[in-house]
């Protein structure tokens, strides 16, 4: 069956718009489902509060944040499930992930529970230890209980993975280490 060109284009436009609406609806539902599970992450304080720079900024991709231990349970609330280009800086007071198109993410040093590498998480598989994963606790905001998250970062240069893991490990004290 040969359709006239304007009709065929019109059908493809309608199909494209419907698919876009499905994606946007899914993202909105994911954010609504996880909003009651994960409190608002800490706000980035002034530059002098976090102390000296230990490492960075490193070019990276912010992959996503998931509920700790379940790397398929992406957190959509507070923009934590949105992949983006980022710069990662390790400071005395914590880790700052400055995401393009999103608010900077602060992982305070006291909230860190672990750091390591993984082959992938939540829709992003890069193979053999390609992601640096920070395990941290988002403190309660009064309305939502504290939540333990895994945040995945893919550094631009593979050699930066070990440097980032080492720098973040130096922030973790024995009393805050994850005991899973």
Protein Blocks (a to p, Z undefined) as FASTA:
>chain_A
ZZdfklmmmmmmmmmmmmmmmmmmmmmmmmmmmmmmpccddddddfklnopafbdcdddd
dfbdcdehiaklccfeghlmpccdddddddfkbccdddehiacddddfklpgbdcddfbe
ehiagbjhkaccdddddddehjaccdddddddddfblklmmmmmmmmmmmpcfklpccZZ
